[in-house]
Amino acid sequence: MEMAGAAGTAETWLPYVTTAASCAVAVFFLLYFYAPQWAVRGVPGPPALPVVGHLPLLARHGPDIFGLLAKKYGPIFRFHLGRQPLVIVADPELCREVGVRQFKLIPNRSLPAPIAGSPLHQKGLFFTRDERWSAMRNTIISLYQPSHLAGLVPTMQRCIERAADAILAPGVQQNGDGDVDVDVDFSDLSLKLATDIIGQAAFGVDFGLTASGDPGGEAAEFIREHVHSTTSLKMDLSAPLSVALGLVAPALQGPVRRLLSRVPGTADWKVARTNARLRARVDEVVAARARARERRRHGEARTKDFLSAVLDARDRSAALRELLTPDHVSALTYEHLLAGSATTAFTLSSAVYLVAGHPEVEAKLLAEVDGFGPRGAVPTADDLHHRFPYLDQVIMEAMRFYTVSPLIARVTSRRTELGGHELPKVIDNWRNRLGGAPSETENVCLEIGLGCIKSNREERPTSREIMERLDRWETTNCNVKQ
């Protein structure tokens, strides 16, 4: 009888326990997925789907969706990447507010999901925070002075001449008219050219990618790992599972990444192995350059690459040695290679693609280049700055049409007002790039208005004028149109 009574009591309470557990799970689900949106509920934006947010819109329209939403909701609106809300800014004045006037309130960048598993990427300048970021920036900013950049022109010229010679090497066919037809993958060529130049500027190493034939050896293996590591920094369906979880359930990203990185054959395992090998190779380059500096003190010629300059700066004081640890030196140098080669190659490829579709632009551009001087004349840094105004405009227009990546994440350090909307503390704010998944905090994104730059030419200033006015803190009024 007692057992029957106990069984009856359990049967009586079981539905209540199940219902309570289900309610608790539902409440947790609602809080986890909708609490970030509640913080920015006053910012206008389209209705978001549960869990995935506006990812279907992004998949359907690509980055152009931001221009379309700006036309409908105004210069500041919400966009949800999974559970993470982004605040998109499409007004130059608000962009200046974020990047200049309120920089102390929004100083740091958040950590995108693809970067979370790569210490080599995390310890570079881009994702460093607070005082360390300021100190590292002040240490390396002298390397970007015009005098230093002008000294790189001969290196660029040598690589460009070698790339031009390599164009005619493979696959040459003679047609009936005596002309030469060559199929060239310019996207691949531009990446090799930029990597060769930045490799010498960053590491002082000539990778030889634009030389005739297969470079082979350690340099080729390093570049293959570099390309694999770079292409793994994405958020589409081919990305590792942990990166996808960074969108819909950021709290699970770390544990899942650590688990899957130990399972052979998974995408996370492949990325972890590649990043480990790449980090080891970069550390070897840094160590070799440090040994070369010791020999240089005994009479060898001084090198002017980025890595040598950072190592020289590190030896100036104990504080700098503590700041620029070997890990940070490796990360800074690799970041220099990554940022310089990818952005330059993309811009060159975009410019060639656009010019090829406009014969009148091509003719005017070639006339300006050919009019510089006799064949073989090498321009100086001053010539590049002043003697090619139309080429400069073409590059700017290419950057206006095709931006490398449209958003950069920022994190508010205190409650901030932007465009009449209150943004809470410790919220990630994205500005000027769309390239990564959010971190485990609630995210708010601030984007420089690409739709504004794409306005009708008769009603807007050029992209160069916008950037120059931003630099001079001048007011630029620009209607957001597609």
N, C-alpha and C positions, 0 to 999 in steps of 0.2 A: 504493500500500500504506500509506504514511504517513497519507494522508487517510482511508482506510478505518479505520485504527487510531484516529485521533483521533475520528472519528465514533462508533466503537464505545465509546471511553472516555466520551464525552459521554453516550451512551445509558445507560451503566452508572451514571454518577454522577447523572444527572437525577432519577431517583426518590428518591435520598437527599436531594438538595437540596430537592426539592418537599416531601418529608416533614418535613425540618427547618424549612422556612419555615412550613409549616402548623402545626407544633408551637409555633413561636415566636409566631405569630398567636394560637393558642389560649391560650397562657400569658399573653400580653398581655391578651387579652380577659378571662380569669379574674381576673387581678390588678386590672385597671381596674374591673371591675364588682363584684368581691367583696371587695377589700381594705377598702373602707369598712365593710362588714358585719362583717368579722373584728374590728375594733376594739371593737365592742359586742356580740360574740357571747354574752356572759354575760347580757345583758338578755333576758327572755322576750318572745316574740312569735310570731305565726303564720308558717308557712312562706311565703317570698317567691318569686314567679315570676322567672325570669331576665329581666334588662333592665328590665321594667316594674314589678317589685316588687309593691306592694299597690295600685297605681293602679286595677285592676279592682274591688277592694273599695270604694275611695273613689267610683268612678263609680256603683256599684250602690246604696250606702247613703248617700252624702253624709257630712257631718260627724257624723252619728249613729253611724258606724262606731267612733268613738273610745269612746263610751259602751259599746257592745257588747263591744269588746275589753277595756275596763277591767274589766267583770264577769268575763271569762274569765281574764285574765292578771294582774289586780291593779292597784295604783295606779301602777306604772311598767312600761312595755312598749315594744317596738320597733314602728315602722311605717315601711315603705320607700316613698318617693316616687321611683320609678325606681331608680337605683343608690344613692340617698342614704338612709341610715337616720335615722329620727327617734326620739328617746326621748320618749314621751308621758307626762306627769306628771299624775295624776288625784287628787292628795292635797293639801289646803291647806297642810299642814306642809312638804311638799317644795317647793311653789310659793314659800312664804315663804323656804325655804332658798336657792332660786335667785335670787329677786328682791331679797332683803334681806341675809341673812347672808353669802352667798357672792358678793355683787355685784361685789366687786373681782376675783374669779376669773373671773367671767362677765360682763364689762362691756359688750361690744360686740354689735351685731347684724350678722348676715351680710347679704350683698347678694342679694336674690332676683333670679332671671333677668329678670322683666319690668322691673326697675328698672335693670338693668345698662346699658341703652342710653339712659338719660335723665339727663344731668347735672343737670337742674333738680330731679329727685327725689333724686338721690344726695347733693347738698350741703345738704339740709335737716337739721334736728336729728335726725330719726329714724335716719338712716344714717351720721351723723357719728360718729367714734370717738375714744376715749382723751381726751387733754387738751383737744382742741378741743371735744369734746362737753361736757365739764364747764364749760369757759369759756362756751360759747354758752348752755348751760342756765342758768348763774348770771346771765347778762346779761338773759335774757328772762323769768326766773321771776317778777320783780316785776309783770309784766303780767297775771299770773293771780291776783293778790291779790284778796280779796273786794271791797275798795274800788273797784278798777278794773273788775271784772266788774259791780258794782252800777251803775256809770256807763253800762253798755251797755243797761240796761233800757229807757230811752226809745227807743233805736234799735230794739230788739226790738218794742216796742209799736207803733211806726209801721209797721213791716213787717207785723206781724200784722193790724193794722186794714186795711191796703191789700190784703192777701191775702183777708181776709173780704169786702171790697167786690168784689174781682175774682171771687169764687165765683159771684155772681149775674149777672155781666155776660154770659157767653156761654151759649147753648143753653137759655134759660129758656122753660118751657112752662107754661101755665095749665091745670090739670085741672078736672074738673067741679065739684069741691068748693071751688074757689077757692084751693087750696093750690098751692105752687110746687114743681115737680119739676126738679131740676138734676142732671145727670151730671157728677161731678167725678173726675178722675184724681188721687186724693190723693197717690199716690207722686210724681207729677210736681209737684204743688203744693207738697208738703213740701220737695222738692229746690230749687225756686225760692225758697221762703221762707227756707230755711237759707242758700242762696247769697247772697241779698240781705243778710241779717243779717251773715254772715261777711265778705261783700265790703266792707261799711262798717267792720266791726271790723278787718279785715286791711289793706285798701287805702285806706279812706276814700272808696270809690267806691260810688255807688248804681247797681247794675246795672238796677234797675227791672223785674226779671223778674215780680214779682207785680202790677205795674201793669196796668190794662186795656189790651188791644191788644198788638201785637207790639212789643217794645222796639226791635229793629232796631239798626243802627249798629255802632260798634266794640264796645260792651258785649256785644251778642248774638253777634258773631263770636268774641269772647274766650271766652264761655261755651261755644259750640259746640266750640271747640278744646279747652277744659278738659274737657268731657264726653268727647270722643273720646279724649283722652290718658288719662283715667281708666279708661274702659272697655277700653282696650287692655292694662291691667295685669291679665292673667288667664292661666290655664294650661290652658284647655280646647282642644278641637280647632280652634276658631276663632282661637286665638292665633297670632302670627307663628311661622314655622318655627324661628327662633333660640331662642324661648322654650321650645318643645317639646324642642329639643336640650339645653337647660339641665337637663332632668331626666335624660335617659338618657346624654348625652355632654357634660358641661359644658365640656370643653376645646374643643369645636367651636363653642360658642355665639358667642364673640367674632368669630372669622373669618367665620362664616356670616352674622352680623348685618351686619358691615361690607361683605360682598360683596352681600347681597341689598338693603341700603339704597341701593345704586347701580343696582338693576334696577327701572325704572319698572313700576308696577302690582302689585308684591308687597306683602304686608302689612307687612314690615319697612320698605320704602320709604315707605309711607303713614304709619307710626308715626314714622319719622325726620323726615319733613317736618312733621308736626303738632307734634312736640316742638320742632323748630327755630322754627316760627312762634310757638308758645306762649311759648318762652323769650324771643324777641325782644319780644313784647308785654309780658311781665312786666318785662323790662329797661326798656322805655319808661315803664311806670308808676313804677318806682323812680326813674328819672331825672327824671320830671316832679315827683314828690314832693320830691326833693332840691332842685329849683329853687324849689318852693313854700316850702320851709323858709327859703330865702334871703330871699324876699319877706316871710315871717312875721317875720323879725328886724326888719323895718322897720315893724312895727305891726299886721300882720294877725293875726287870731285864731288861737290855737294849736289844732291838731287832736289827737285822742286815739286815732287808729287805731294798729294794730300796727306798720305800716311806719314811720310817723313816730317812734314810740318807739324802734324799732331804729336808725333813722338818728341820733336824738339820742344814744343810747348809744354809737354808733360814734365820735362826735366828742369823747367824754370823754378819750380818751388815744390815743397812737400804737399801743399794744398792741391796743386794741380795733379800731382801723382796720385793723391787719394781720389780726386775727381775722375781722372781719366784712367780707370783701371784697364787691364788688358782686355777684359770683356767689352768695355765701352769703346775702346780704341778700335777693336775688330768690328763692332757694330756700326760705328761712325763711318769707317772706311767702306764697308759693304753697302751701307745706306747710300753713300755717295755714288757708288757704281750703279746700284739699282735705280735710284731716282734719275740720275743723269742719262743712262742709256735708254730706259723705257720711254721716258717723256720725249726725248729728242727723236728717237726712232719713230714714235707714233706721229709726232708733228710733221716730220719730213714726209712720211708716207701719206698723210692726209693732204699735205700741200700738193704733192705730185698727182694724187688722185683728182683733186679739184681742178688743177691747172690743165690736166689732160682733157677735161670736158669743156674747156673754154679756150679755143684757139687764139682769140684776140688777146687774152691775158698771156698766153704762152709766148706769142710773138713779141709783145711789149716787154715781157720779162727777159727773154733771150737778148733783145736789143740792148737792154740796160746792162746785162752781164757782159756781152761782147764788146760794148762800148767802154768798158773800164780801162782796157789797155791791150797790148799785144798778147798773143797766145803765150802762156807760161808766166805771165805777170802775177805775182803773189800779193794779195791785198794785205795791208796792215790792219791792226785793230781799229785805228781811226778811220781807215777806208771802209771797213765793214759797218761802222757806225754811221757814216755820213754819205758814202758814195752810192748806196743801193737803197734809195727810199722806196721804190716800187717793190723790190724784193721784200723789204721789211713789211710793207702793207699786205703782200700776199701771205706771208707767214702769219701775220696777225689775223687775217681773214680765215685762214685755215684753222687757227686756234679758236676762232669764234664759232665756226661750224662744228668742229669736232674737238671736244675737250677731253683730255686724257682721262679724267675722272671728276665728277661734278661736286663732291661733298667732302668736308673735313669735320671730324667730330670735335666738339668742345664740351667742357664740363663746367657748370656754374659752381663757384665757390660760396655763393650766398644767394639769397632771393633777389631776382633780377627782373626789371620791367623792360620789355622790348615791344615796341609798336603798340603800346596800350595793353599788353597782355603780361600777366605775372607768371614768371617761370620759377619753380621752387629750387631750393638748394640741392646740390649734388645730383644734378640731372645732366645727362650728356647732351650737348648741343652740337649739331653737325653743321659745318659750313664749307661750302665750295668743293665737296667731293662726294661721290657715291661709290664706295669701294669696299666696305667691310660690314660685318655683322656687329651688332651692339655688344657691349659688355654686360655684366650682370646687374647693372643699375638701370633705373628707368631712363630712357633716352629721349631727348628732344633735339631735333636737328635744325641747324641754321644754314641755309644754302645761299651763296652768292647767286644773284638772279641771272641764270643762263638765258631764260626766256626774255629777260629785259635786254640782254645783249643781242638777241636774235630779232629785235623789233624791225619794223619797216625802215629802210634806209632813209627815206625822206623825213621820218619823224624821230630819228634817234641819232645820237653821236656814234662814231665808230668805236670799236672795242678799244683801240689805242687811246682815244680821247677819254673814254670812261676810266681806264686804268690811270692815265696821267692825272685826271681830276681827283681820283681817289687818293693818289699819292700826294696831291697838293691840298687835300681837304676841301676841294671845291664842290659845290652842290651840282649834281647831275640829275635832271628830271628825265625819266625814260618810261614810256608806256610799255607794259608787258604785253607782247603780241607774239604769235607764232608765225 
